[in-house]
Amino acid sequence: MDGMNEYDVMTGKEGGMSGMPERNEADEVKAARKHFSRLGGMYILGTIVIFAVNLIVEALIQLMRPEWMGNGNISLMISVLPMYLIGMPVLILLVRTVPKETVERHSIKPGSFAVAAIMCLAIVYITNFAGNLITALIGVLKGGAVQNQILNATQSASMWTIMLYMVICAPVIEEFVFRKLIVDRTVRYGQGAAVVMSGFMFGIFHGNLNQFVYAFTLGMFLAFLYVKTGNIKITIALHMMINFVGGFVSSGLIKMLDMDAYMQAATSGDMASLMEYVQANLAGIMAYTVFLLFVFGMMIAGGVLLIVNLVKRRFVLERGSVVIPKGKRFRTMIGNVGMGIYSIFWIVMIIVQLFM
């Protein structure tokens, strides 16, 4: 391996022997900033296409079949299918024009996968609780509840629609777009840079604060697993499991509880009505109680595992072939034209959603 630097080891190209002059630190930072700007630019262009396609489809539906928008299944499909069938493919084509590096593949043992799954669930539920607490406080300050768009969308949709959207389509597309595409194009600047950028860009893309907190933290953890394994199938499987538990199972249990009937009984002030509701929905209440116990168990077990791994320093992030100096990382990675526009656009969307 003599005569080869770190970048050369990753690319398989011999270094220090071609006679080409080495680039200084200022040149490397300038090139990195341009690279991140280009990446952000492709994502904001893809975002514009997604919004445009969705608006066109919704406008056509309103003109032709406005009654469809009252159907929960059709309404959800209209909001996601144009994005997945047209918008996301265009975004992928745009991002693939940005140079990438291949992440080295490593296997993962079944036991390690199970541990990662428990930690994923803990991250989602702990940070989701934190996100809901923040939005609840904001709701108190503004004098009205902050709308949870994903919850509103799934409440009126059938379980099969939720399964297709949340458990099958979303994990596959989101892991490819926000894990593989981003990590492959940022890992040269270090695994830490790739993990943070993947989590950040994934989190704000959701466009609401309810999901941003857990999407950001989960996105970073899944990006960490990807940079260590180079296998996107692993993060897709974990993402599917999370959405199955947190989306499909929880939605099914909530539907069993008949929340409209509960609110009527609870607000009536009549204990007999409340007891009648409990008797009529006893199976759903027991099932949801078991689910809550499972959630708390995962939060405790996963939280302990995360702390142990942090204490033992097992979350090691390797330096890249190009090192961005401390003090210049934010400006290089985020404070550029492309990434700045992408960030500002989605931050504005999050703020707007808070006051809807």
C-alpha positions, 0 to 999 in steps of 0.5 A: 500500500506504499505510495497511496493516500486515504482517498486512493485506498477508497477509489483504488487509484494510486496517489503520489505518483502521477505527478499531479500537484496536491490541492491545498486546504483552501482549494479542498474547502472551496471544492467541497462547498461547491459539491454540497451546493450542487447536491442541495441544488439538485434536491431543491429542483427535485422538490419543485418538480414534486410540488408542481406534479402534485399541484397539477394532479390535485387541480385536475382531480378537483376539476374532474372528480372533486368528490374523490378528495373526500375519500380518505384512500383516494386523497392519500394516494393522490398526494403520494402517487404523483410524487413517487411515480413522477417527482421522485424519479426526476429527483433521482435522475437530477441527484445522480448527476452529482459525483459519488463514491461507493460505500464499502460493503460489510455484513451484519449479524442477525443479533446485531440487526435485532439490536439495531431494530430495538435502538431504532424503535427507541429513537423513534418513540423517544424523539417523537415524544419530544417532538409532540411535546414541542408542538404541544407547547407551540400550540398553547402559545399560539392558542390552537393545536398544531395539526399532525398532517400524517396522522390526519391523512392516515385516520381516514385511510384504509389499513391496506392503503396505509400498508401500501404507502407507509410500509412498502413504498415510503421505506424503499423510496426514502431510503434510496433518496435520503440515505443512499444518494446522499451518503454516497455523495457526501461520505468522501468528507467523512462518515460524520458529514454523511450521517448529519447531512442524510438525517438533516435533509431527510428530516426537514423534507417532511415539512412539519415539526411533528415528524422533523424531530424523529425523522432527523434522529432516525435518519442519522442512525440509519445513515450510520448503519448504511455507512458501516454496512454499505447495504441499503437493504438493511436500512430499508428493512429497518424502516419498514419495521418502524413504519409497520409498528408505528404506522400500520399497527398503531393506526389499526389499534386506534381505529379499533378504539372508535375515538369519536365515540370515546370523545362523546362519552368523555365530554358528556360527563356521564360516567355511565356513558363512559363505562358503556364505551369501555365495555363496548371497546374492551378488546381494543383498549386491552390491545392498545394497552399491550401496544403501549407496554411494548412501546415503553419496553422498546424505549427502555431497552433501546435507550439502555442499548444506545447509552451502552454503545455510546459509553463504549464508543462503538459509534465511531465515525471515520474521517473521509478522504477530504477533511473539512476543517473545524469552524468551516464545516457548517458554512461548507456543508449548509451555508452554500447556495444550493443547500441554503435554498433547500434548507430555507424552503423546507424551514419555511414550510415547517413554520407555515405548518405550525400556524395553519 
